[in-house]
Each structure stands twice: as structure tokens, then as C-alpha cells.
């Protein structure tokens, strides 16, 4: 009888320990999620600062953007009649880099690491600017593995109309 009572107390202690362990695990997972979100936000900020530094200090990027804006405010009609071959290559490289940046941002947005406010307030307007250029830059075959992002671009562009 005495061992039965001891066994019940041990079982109760074990169960309480398991519950405390589960609670601590939940707290740790939440802290880890917050840390990941913070790291993503920091990486996003670092990339933006690096991009702005390149525009500010680089010899070519700021001049290229000034020329693009002077030709066409939203860059939709830019072609080789407006830019020399080197500028066209730079413009294509910048457009491609922006594509991969925003595609990555979309993947983060889908997973909940980018807020609705940030996506719709900061990213969607930028995508509206770049989408027509990407449409000219990428063939249908290149969009096959990016269908989710393509659908989001189409949705954003439809919102504009």
C-alpha cells in the first residue's frame, strides 16, 4: 500500500515535470521565432542600406536612375534607344537583382515573416514599378518555378487598375 501511494506521487511529479517542460519548450520556441523575425528584419534593413549606399556612392547607379527617371517616370518605355549598351546591361542587372530581392521577400511574406502593412505599404508599390520590366526581361519558361510570385505580381498589378 505504501509503494502504491509513493508510485502515485512519483507519477504526479513526473506529469507535472512533463507539463513544465512543455511550457518551457513553448516559451523557447516563441523566443526563437521572435529572434528569427528580428534577424530577418535586420537582414532586410542591411540590404536596403547597402542598396542606398550603392546609389549614393557608386559612379553608375545614381546616374542611371536619374537618366531613367528623366526619360520615363515609371521606366516602362525604356529601351536601347534611350540607353547605351553598358547602361542597358546595368539596368538589366539592377532589375534582375530587384526581382530576386522581392521574390525572396514574397517567400518571407508567405511564411508570415513580413507583415501585411510592410508588404502592401512598401513592397507592393516597388513591385508595381518593376513588374513591367520583369515581364519584358523574363520568358514564360523562367516563370514556371515562380508561379506563386507571378500570381502575386499579377494581383498587385490588378489592384492598381
TIVEXMI-769482 format. One record per residue: residue number from 1; residue in three letters; x, y, z of N, C-alpha, C, O, CB in turn. Coordinates in steps of 0.02 Angstrom, whole numbers, padded with zeros to 5 digits, m for minus. Each point is the difference from the previous one (the first is absolute). Glycine has a CB too. Layout:
TIVEXMI-769482
ZAKE   k   r    n_X    n_Y    n_Z   ca_X   ca_Y   ca_Z    c_X    c_Y    c_Z    o_X    o_Y    o_Z   cb_X   cb_Y   cb_Z
ZAKE NUM ALA      X      Y      Z      X      Y      Z      X      Y      Z      X      Y      Z      X      Y      Z
...
END
This chain:
TIVEXMI-769482
ZAKE   k   r    n_X    n_Y    n_Z   ca_X   ca_Y   ca_Z    c_X    c_Y    c_Z    o_X    o_Y    o_Z   cb_X   cb_Y   cb_Z
ZAKE   1 UNK  00041 m00059  00000 m00041  00059  00000  00044  00063  00000 m00015  00049 m00035 m00076 m00113  00095
ZAKE   2 UNK  00143  00062 m00021  00044  00057  00004  00034  00012 m00067  00008  00058 m00019  00010 m00080  00141
ZAKE   3 UNK  00002 m00029 m00158  00032  00007 m00065 m00050  00026 m00052  00020  00036 m00046  00060 m00129  00074
ZAKE   4 UNK m00145  00077 m00021 m00051  00025 m00045 m00007  00075  00007 m00007  00036 m00050 m00053 m00146  00056
ZAKE   5 UNK  00060  00134  00056 m00005  00072  00013  00062  00036 m00027 m00005  00054 m00030 m00065 m00077  00132
ZAKE   6 UNK  00129 m00006 m00091  00062  00029 m00026  00000  00001 m00076  00022  00049 m00030  00039 m00090  00132
ZAKE   7 UNK m00087 m00011 m00132 m00004 m00005 m00073 m00045  00056 m00028  00016  00030 m00051  00003 m00155  00058
ZAKE   8 UNK m00075  00138  00027 m00045  00054 m00022  00034  00068  00004 m00006  00041 m00046 m00093 m00109  00085
ZAKE   9 UNK  00135  00080  00016  00035  00063  00007  00055  00008 m00053  00010  00054 m00028 m00034 m00056  00152
ZAKE  10 UNK  00059 m00052 m00137  00052  00002 m00052 m00030  00013 m00069  00027  00038 m00040  00043 m00118  00108
ZAKE  11 UNK m00127  00048 m00082 m00035  00010 m00063 m00023  00073 m00006  00007  00031 m00052 m00043 m00151  00052
ZAKE  12 UNK  00008  00146  00055 m00022  00069  00000  00060  00047 m00012 m00005  00047 m00039 m00090 m00076  00117
ZAKE  13 UNK  00150  00016 m00044  00060  00041 m00008  00026 m00003 m00072  00021  00051 m00028  00008 m00070  00148
ZAKE  14 UNK m00030 m00040 m00148  00022 m00009 m00070 m00045  00039 m00047  00025  00034 m00045  00022 m00147  00073
ZAKE  15 UNK m00111  00107 m00018 m00048  00035 m00044  00008  00076  00006 m00003  00036 m00051 m00077 m00132  00063
ZAKE  16 UNK  00089  00121  00049  00011  00071  00009  00065  00021 m00034  00003  00053 m00031 m00067 m00056  00141
ZAKE  17 UNK  00115 m00037 m00104  00065  00015 m00032 m00008  00002 m00076  00029  00044 m00032  00031 m00099  00127
ZAKE  18 UNK m00098  00009 m00123 m00012  00000 m00072 m00037  00064 m00020  00017  00031 m00050 m00021 m00158  00049
ZAKE  19 UNK m00047  00146  00039 m00037  00061 m00016  00045  00062  00004 m00004  00044 m00043 m00101 m00098  00086
ZAKE  20 UNK  00147  00057  00008  00046  00057  00007  00049  00000 m00059  00015  00052 m00028 m00025 m00057  00155
ZAKE  21 UNK  00034 m00054 m00146  00045 m00006 m00057 m00033  00023 m00065  00031  00035 m00040  00026 m00130  00097
ZAKE  22 UNK m00119  00076 m00068 m00037  00021 m00059 m00009  00076  00000  00009  00033 m00051 m00069 m00144  00047
ZAKE  23 UNK  00042  00139  00062 m00008  00072  00006  00065  00036 m00016  00000  00049 m00037 m00089 m00067  00125
ZAKE  24 UNK  00144 m00006 m00061  00065  00032 m00013  00019 m00007 m00074  00030  00046 m00028  00005 m00071  00146
ZAKE  25 UNK m00051 m00030 m00149  00013 m00010 m00071 m00039  00050 m00042  00026  00028 m00048 m00004 m00150  00070
ZAKE  26 UNK m00085  00133 m00004 m00042  00049 m00035  00030  00070  00006  00003  00037 m00049 m00105 m00108  00070
ZAKE  27 UNK  00124  00089  00039  00031  00065  00011  00063  00006 m00043  00011  00052 m00031 m00057 m00047  00149
ZAKE  28 UNK  00087 m00057 m00119  00061  00002 m00039 m00014  00005 m00075  00035  00037 m00035  00021 m00105  00125
ZAKE  29 UNK m00105  00033 m00114 m00019  00004 m00072 m00023  00070 m00017  00019  00027 m00052 m00051 m00149  00052
ZAKE  30 UNK m00009  00152  00043 m00023  00068 m00012  00058  00050 m00001  00002  00045 m00042 m00111 m00074  00096
ZAKE  31 UNK  00156  00020 m00008  00058  00044  00001  00042 m00010 m00064  00025  00049 m00028 m00023 m00053  00154
ZAKE  32 UNK  00005 m00058 m00148  00037 m00014 m00061 m00034  00030 m00061  00034  00028 m00043  00009 m00134  00095
ZAKE  33 UNK m00109  00101 m00056 m00037  00031 m00055  00011  00075 m00001  00009  00029 m00054 m00094 m00120  00061
ZAKE  34 UNK  00083  00122  00050  00011  00073  00004  00071  00017 m00021  00010  00050 m00035 m00095 m00042  00128
ZAKE  35 UNK  00133 m00049 m00073  00069  00012 m00020  00007 m00006 m00076  00034  00041 m00031  00006 m00084  00142
ZAKE  36 UNK m00071 m00007 m00141  00003 m00009 m00073 m00031  00060 m00035  00028  00026 m00048 m00033 m00151  00062
ZAKE  37 UNK m00052  00147  00010 m00033  00059 m00030  00046  00061  00005  00005  00039 m00047 m00118 m00085  00077
ZAKE  38 UNK  00145  00055  00027  00045  00056  00009  00060 m00005 m00047  00020  00050 m00030 m00055 m00043  00150
ZAKE  39 UNK  00062 m00067 m00129  00056 m00010 m00045 m00020  00014 m00073  00038  00030 m00038  00010 m00115  00117
ZAKE  40 UNK m00108  00064 m00098 m00024  00013 m00067 m00009  00075 m00011  00019  00027 m00051 m00077 m00139  00049
ZAKE  41 UNK  00029  00145  00051 m00009  00072 m00004  00067  00036 m00005  00008  00047 m00039 m00114 m00057  00106
ZAKE  42 UNK  00156 m00013 m00029  00066  00030 m00003  00032 m00012 m00068  00030  00046 m00029 m00017 m00063  00153
ZAKE  43 UNK m00019 m00043 m00151  00028 m00015 m00066 m00033  00043 m00053  00034  00025 m00045 m00010 m00143  00081
ZAKE  44 UNK m00089  00127 m00031 m00037  00042 m00048  00025  00072  00005  00010  00033 m00051 m00111 m00109  00060
ZAKE  45 UNK  00109  00100  00051  00025  00068  00011  00071  00008 m00026  00016  00049 m00033 m00090 m00039  00134
ZAKE  46 UNK  00117 m00059 m00088  00068  00002 m00025  00003  00002 m00076  00039  00038 m00029 m00002 m00100  00131
ZAKE  47 UNK m00079  00022 m00134 m00002 m00002 m00073 m00023  00068 m00027  00027  00024 m00050 m00051 m00148  00052
ZAKE  48 UNK m00026  00154  00030 m00025  00065 m00023  00054  00053  00008  00011  00040 m00046 m00127 m00073  00078
ZAKE  49 UNK  00150  00033  00025  00053  00049  00011  00056 m00009 m00051  00026  00048 m00027 m00054 m00045  00151
ZAKE  50 UNK  00047 m00065 m00137  00052 m00015 m00049 m00021  00026 m00069  00041  00030 m00035 m00005 m00131  00101
ZAKE  51 UNK m00098  00090 m00084 m00026  00023 m00065  00002  00077 m00003  00021  00028 m00050 m00096 m00131  00042
ZAKE  52 UNK  00054  00136  00061  00001  00073  00001  00071  00027 m00002  00013  00051 m00032 m00120 m00052  00096
ZAKE  53 UNK  00153 m00033 m00032  00071  00021 m00003  00027 m00007 m00070  00037  00043 m00024 m00022 m00078  00143
ZAKE  54 UNK m00035 m00018 m00153  00022 m00010 m00069 m00025  00056 m00045  00036  00025 m00042 m00035 m00150  00060
ZAKE  55 UNK m00063  00144 m00008 m00028  00055 m00039  00036  00065  00017  00016  00040 m00044 m00129 m00098  00040
ZAKE  56 UNK  00125  00070  00068  00031  00062  00022  00074  00005 m00019  00023  00054 m00020 m00104 m00052  00114
ZAKE  57 UNK  00117 m00056 m00089  00073  00004 m00009  00025 m00029 m00066  00055  00016 m00022 m00046 m00021  00144
ZAKE  58 UNK m00050 m00037 m00154  00023 m00030 m00063 m00001  00050 m00056 m00041  00046 m00002 m00002 m00156  00040
ZAKE  59 UNK  00089  00103 m00084  00004  00046 m00056 m00055 m00011 m00052 m00015  00046 m00039  00138 m00041  00058
ZAKE  60 UNK m00152 m00064 m00020 m00044 m00016 m00056 m00074 m00005  00017 m00042  00018 m00040  00138 m00077 m00006
ZAKE  61 UNK m00112  00034  00105 m00069 m00015  00016 m00043  00063  00005 m00053  00004 m00031  00091 m00106  00091
ZAKE  62 UNK m00015  00151 m00023 m00039  00062  00007 m00009  00035 m00067 m00054  00023 m00016  00098 m00010  00133
ZAKE  63 UNK  00009 m00010 m00157 m00004  00031 m00066 m00050 m00038 m00045 m00038  00030 m00037  00157  00010  00048
ZAKE  64 UNK m00117 m00106 m00006 m00046 m00041 m00039 m00073  00014  00020 m00043  00009 m00043  00132 m00097  00030
ZAKE  65 UNK m00102  00089  00079 m00069  00013  00023 m00022  00070 m00018 m00059  00011 m00017  00076 m00092  00110
ZAKE  66 UNK  00027  00130 m00088 m00018  00068 m00019 m00018  00002 m00075 m00049  00033 m00019  00125  00014  00109
ZAKE  67 UNK m00038 m00081 m00130 m00014 m00001 m00072 m00066 m00036 m00014 m00040  00023 m00040  00163 m00021  00016
ZAKE  68 UNK m00133 m00058  00057 m00063 m00038 m00010 m00060  00042  00018 m00049  00002 m00038  00110 m00108  00063
ZAKE  69 UNK m00058  00140  00032 m00056  00041  00023 m00012  00059 m00047 m00057  00019 m00012  00081 m00054  00131
ZAKE  70 UNK  00030  00063 m00145 m00008  00056 m00046 m00033 m00022 m00066 m00037  00038 m00031  00139  00016  00082
ZAKE  71 UNK m00089 m00116 m00071 m00029 m00026 m00062 m00073 m00019  00011 m00044  00018 m00040  00156 m00061  00005
ZAKE  72 UNK m00126  00007  00089 m00067 m00026  00012 m00008 m00011  00075  00038 m00039  00029 m00043 m00017 m00144
ZAKE  73 UNK m00042  00090  00146 m00009 m00001  00073 m00007 m00071  00027  00027 m00015  00054 m00081  00126 m00062
ZAKE  74 UNK  00019 m00155 m00027 m00008 m00069  00026  00040 m00052 m00039 m00009 m00060  00010 m00104  00093  00028
ZAKE  75 UNK  00157 m00011 m00082  00048 m00042 m00035 m00031 m00050 m00048  00035 m00046 m00023  00038  00060  00120
ZAKE  76 UNK m00136 m00008 m00112 m00033 m00051 m00043  00022  00004 m00073 m00006 m00050 m00036 m00091  00055  00113
ZAKE  77 UNK  00120  00051 m00098  00017  00008 m00071  00075  00004 m00012  00022  00025 m00052 m00130  00033  00037
ZAKE  78 UNK  00147 m00082  00062  00073  00001 m00008  00021 m00056 m00047 m00022 m00057  00008  00036  00106  00109
ZAKE  79 UNK  00028 m00031 m00164  00028 m00051 m00045  00068  00023 m00025  00027  00050  00024 m00143 m00087 m00060
ZAKE  80 UNK  00143  00001 m00011  00068  00014 m00023  00005  00065 m00039  00055  00023 m00016 m00035 m00144  00012
ZAKE  81 UNK m00077  00153 m00012  00003  00066 m00032  00015  00054  00052  00021  00055 m00018 m00102 m00094 m00071
ZAKE  82 UNK  00071  00024  00152  00011  00049  00053  00066 m00010  00037  00029  00047  00026 m00152 m00040 m00013
ZAKE  83 UNK  00146 m00069 m00010  00060 m00017  00038  00052 m00032 m00045 m00017 m00035 m00048 m00052  00021  00152
ZAKE  84 UNK  00132  00027 m00088  00053 m00033 m00039  00005 m00073  00024 m00030 m00017  00050  00094  00127 m00066
ZAKE  85 UNK m00027 m00153 m00019  00003 m00071  00019  00023 m00013  00071 m00026 m00045  00033  00049  00023 m00151
ZAKE  86 UNK  00024  00061  00143  00024 m00010  00069 m00056  00018  00050 m00010 m00036  00049  00129  00061 m00085
ZAKE  87 UNK m00154  00030  00023 m00055  00020  00043 m00057 m00052 m00002 m00031 m00015  00051  00061  00136 m00069
ZAKE  88 UNK m00043 m00147 m00041 m00052 m00053 m00006  00020 m00061  00042 m00042 m00030  00033  00012  00071 m00150
ZAKE  89 UNK  00093 m00059  00115  00024 m00057  00039 m00006  00014  00074 m00022 m00044  00038  00102  00014 m00130
ZAKE  90 UNK m00063  00089  00114 m00007  00019  00070 m00073 m00001  00021 m00018 m00026  00053  00122  00097 m00061
ZAKE  91 UNK m00146 m00042 m00034 m00071  00002  00015 m00028 m00071  00006 m00039 m00014  00046  00029  00124 m00106
ZAKE  92 UNK  00029 m00154  00015 m00022 m00070  00004  00024 m00034  00063 m00037 m00038  00031  00038  00034 m00155
ZAKE  93 UNK  00061  00018  00144  00027 m00030  00061 m00036  00025  00062 m00015 m00038  00045  00126  00028 m00101
ZAKE  94 UNK m00126  00075  00057 m00036  00028  00057 m00071 m00029  00002 m00024 m00019  00054  00092  00126 m00061
ZAKE  95 UNK m00101 m00111 m00050 m00067 m00028 m00003  00000 m00073  00024 m00045 m00021  00036  00016  00098 m00131
ZAKE  96 UNK  00079 m00115  00074  00005 m00069  00022  00012 m00006  00075 m00030 m00041  00033  00075  00012 m00146
ZAKE  97 UNK m00001  00072  00139  00013  00000  00072 m00063  00017  00039 m00015 m00032  00051  00134  00064 m00072
ZAKE  98 UNK m00156  00017 m00002 m00063  00019  00033 m00049 m00058 m00003 m00037 m00012  00048  00056  00133 m00078
ZAKE  99 UNK m00021 m00156 m00026 m00045 m00057 m00007  00015 m00051  00055 m00046 m00022  00035  00038  00041 m00160
ZAKE 100 UNK  00070 m00039  00131  00018 m00050  00050 m00011  00025  00071 m00020 m00039  00044  00104 m00007 m00125
ZAKE 101 UNK m00071  00110  00093 m00014  00028  00066 m00074 m00005  00017 m00018 m00022  00055  00115  00100 m00069
ZAKE 102 UNK m00140 m00058 m00032 m00072  00000  00013 m00029 m00070  00000 m00049 m00014  00035  00042  00128 m00085
ZAKE 103 UNK  00036 m00158  00010 m00023 m00070  00002  00016 m00030  00068 m00041 m00036  00028  00059  00025 m00153
ZAKE 104 UNK  00041  00024  00152  00018 m00023  00067 m00046  00032  00052 m00022 m00034  00047  00141  00019 m00084
ZAKE 105 UNK m00133  00079  00029 m00044  00034  00047 m00070 m00032 m00002 m00032 m00007  00052  00098  00115 m00067
ZAKE 106 UNK m00089 m00127 m00045 m00065 m00033 m00006 m00001 m00066  00037 m00049 m00017  00033  00032  00072 m00145
ZAKE 107 UNK  00072 m00093  00106  00004 m00064  00037 m00004  00012  00075 m00033 m00038  00036  00103 m00011 m00129
ZAKE 108 UNK m00038  00102  00117 m00004  00017  00071 m00071  00023  00018 m00025 m00018  00054  00147  00051 m00055
ZAKE 109 UNK m00153  00005 m00042 m00069  00023  00011 m00048 m00059  00004 m00043 m00002  00044  00069  00109 m00106
ZAKE 110 UNK m00018 m00155  00018 m00043 m00060  00001  00006 m00038  00066 m00048 m00029  00024  00059  00021 m00148
ZAKE 111 UNK  00048  00009  00153  00013 m00038  00062 m00014  00042  00063  00010 m00024  00056  00076 m00042 m00118
ZAKE 112 UNK m00109  00127  00052 m00019  00042  00057  00057  00040  00029 m00007  00028  00055 m00079 m00110 m00031
ZAKE 113 UNK  00144  00085 m00058  00056  00038  00026  00001  00072 m00023  00042  00039  00021  00021 m00145 m00018
ZAKE 114 UNK m00109  00124 m00048 m00008  00069 m00022 m00072  00019  00014 m00046 m00036 m00020  00137  00026 m00071
ZAKE 115 UNK m00101  00066  00124 m00068  00020  00019 m00040  00022 m00061  00027  00019 m00052  00016  00016  00165
ZAKE 116 UNK m00109 m00038 m00105 m00046  00023 m00053  00014  00074 m00015  00001  00020 m00058 m00089 m00104  00094
ZAKE 117 UNK  00097  00123  00017  00011  00072 m00009  00063  00014 m00040 m00001  00042 m00046 m00058 m00022  00155
ZAKE 118 UNK  00112 m00055 m00093  00063  00010 m00035 m00007 m00022 m00073  00022  00035 m00045  00043 m00051  00152
ZAKE 119 UNK m00096 m00043 m00117 m00007 m00026 m00068 m00040  00048 m00044  00021  00018 m00055 m00015 m00135  00101
ZAKE 120 UNK m00064  00137 m00021 m00044  00042 m00041  00023  00073 m00003 m00012  00034 m00049 m00082 m00110  00079
ZAKE 121 UNK  00127  00099  00023  00021  00070  00002  00066  00014 m00033  00010  00054 m00028 m00073 m00046  00131
ZAKE 122 UNK  00110 m00056 m00099  00067  00012 m00027  00017 m00043 m00060  00029  00024 m00049  00005  00006  00163
ZAKE 123 UNK m00053 m00093 m00111  00022 m00046 m00053 m00045  00003 m00061  00025  00003 m00057  00023 m00078  00145
ZAKE 124 UNK m00113  00074 m00079 m00046  00001 m00057  00012  00061 m00046  00001 m00009 m00060 m00085 m00051  00131
ZAKE 125 UNK  00094  00121 m00044  00014  00056 m00045  00065 m00010 m00041  00002  00019 m00058 m00062  00055  00139
ZAKE 126 UNK  00110 m00103 m00050  00063 m00013 m00036 m00012 m00053 m00054  00026  00006 m00056  00041  00024  00158
ZAKE 127 UNK m00105 m00081 m00086 m00015 m00052 m00050 m00038  00030 m00059  00012 m00019 m00057 m00015 m00069  00148
ZAKE 128 UNK m00042  00134 m00077 m00037  00033 m00055  00048  00035 m00049 m00011  00000 m00060 m00087  00017  00136
ZAKE 129 UNK  00151  00012 m00049  00050  00034 m00041  00039 m00050 m00043  00011  00011 m00059 m00003  00080  00145
ZAKE 130 UNK  00013 m00146 m00054  00045 m00047 m00034 m00036 m00052 m00042  00030 m00027 m00047  00048  00044  00140
ZAKE 131 UNK m00141 m00032 m00079 m00035 m00055 m00035  00001  00005 m00075  00013 m00050 m00033 m00085  00043  00131
ZAKE 132 UNK  00059  00065 m00128  00002  00004 m00073  00070 m00015 m00029  00006 m00029 m00054 m00098  00113  00060
ZAKE 133 UNK  00144 m00066  00031  00068 m00014 m00022  00014 m00074  00005  00030 m00029 m00045  00007  00143  00082
ZAKE 134 UNK m00059 m00145  00018  00010 m00072  00007 m00038 m00038 m00053  00023 m00051 m00025 m00007  00066  00148
ZAKE 135 UNK m00076  00009 m00141 m00040 m00034 m00051  00038 m00001 m00067 m00004 m00049 m00037 m00102  00086  00095
ZAKE 136 UNK  00143  00016 m00072  00040  00001 m00061  00064 m00039  00006  00026 m00026 m00049 m00074  00137  00024
ZAKE 137 UNK  00073 m00116  00086  00066 m00030  00012 m00003 m00077  00003  00048 m00033 m00020 m00016  00137  00082
ZAKE 138 UNK m00088 m00132 m00038 m00003 m00072  00012 m00050 m00032 m00048 m00054  00027 m00013  00084 m00009  00133
ZAKE 139 UNK m00011 m00076 m00146 m00044 m00038 m00044 m00049 m00041  00042  00010 m00008  00061  00080  00003 m00150
ZAKE 140 UNK m00142 m00021  00057 m00049 m00041  00036  00034 m00061  00033 m00020 m00019  00055 m00068  00056 m00137
ZAKE 141 UNK  00138 m00066  00050  00035 m00057  00029  00035  00018  00065  00004 m00041  00045  00013 m00005 m00160
ZAKE 142 UNK  00007  00107  00121  00034  00021  00060 m00048  00013  00058  00021  00003  00058  00068  00046 m00130
ZAKE 143 UNK m00153 m00041  00057 m00050  00012  00052 m00028 m00066  00028 m00032  00001  00053  00003  00108 m00108
ZAKE 144 UNK  00041 m00165  00023 m00032 m00063  00019  00013 m00017  00073 m00047 m00019  00036  00060 m00020 m00153
ZAKE 145 UNK  00048  00046  00140  00015 m00018  00070 m00016  00056  00048  00012 m00007  00061  00078 m00067 m00103
ZAKE 146 UNK m00116  00129  00017 m00015  00058  00042 m00074  00019 m00004 m00018  00058  00007  00135 m00017 m00023
ZAKE 147 UNK m00160 m00090  00005 m00070  00015 m00014 m00034  00037  00058 m00041  00044 m00012  00038 m00146 m00060
ZAKE 148 UNK  00019  00084  00134 m00030  00034  00057  00017  00074 m00001 m00044  00042  00011  00050 m00147  00055
ZAKE 149 UNK  00057  00121 m00078  00021  00070 m00003 m00032  00035 m00060 m00021  00058  00006  00130 m00088  00050
ZAKE 150 UNK m00112 m00004 m00112 m00032  00029 m00060 m00073  00016  00014 m00024  00053 m00019  00103 m00118 m00055
ZAKE 151 UNK m00114  00019  00107 m00070  00012  00017 m00007  00061  00046 m00047  00039 m00008  00023 m00162 m00004
ZAKE 152 UNK  00070  00130  00059 m00002  00059  00045  00014  00064 m00039 m00033  00050  00012  00071 m00122  00084
ZAKE 153 UNK  00009  00070 m00142  00014  00059 m00042 m00063  00018 m00039 m00018  00059 m00003  00140 m00091 m00006
ZAKE 154 UNK m00154 m00018 m00021 m00062  00013 m00038 m00054  00031  00044 m00035  00046 m00020  00063 m00142 m00057
ZAKE 155 UNK m00034  00070  00138 m00050  00026  00047  00015  00073  00017 m00045  00042  00002  00028 m00157  00046
ZAKE 156 UNK  00081  00130 m00035  00020  00068  00017 m00013  00047 m00059 m00024  00056  00009  00112 m00100  00069
ZAKE 157 UNK m00074  00021 m00138 m00010  00042 m00060 m00075  00011 m00012 m00020  00054 m00022  00128 m00098 m00028
ZAKE 158 UNK m00149 m00006  00064 m00073  00008 m00008 m00028  00051  00050 m00046  00037 m00016  00039 m00155 m00025
ZAKE 159 UNK  00035  00119  00102 m00020  00049  00051  00009  00071 m00024 m00038  00045  00017  00067 m00127  00071
ZAKE 160 UNK  00024  00092 m00127  00017  00066 m00024 m00053  00027 m00049 m00014  00060 m00002  00135 m00087  00017
ZAKE 161 UNK m00151 m00019 m00053 m00049  00022 m00051 m00067  00016  00028 m00046  00018 m00037  00106 m00086 m00043
END
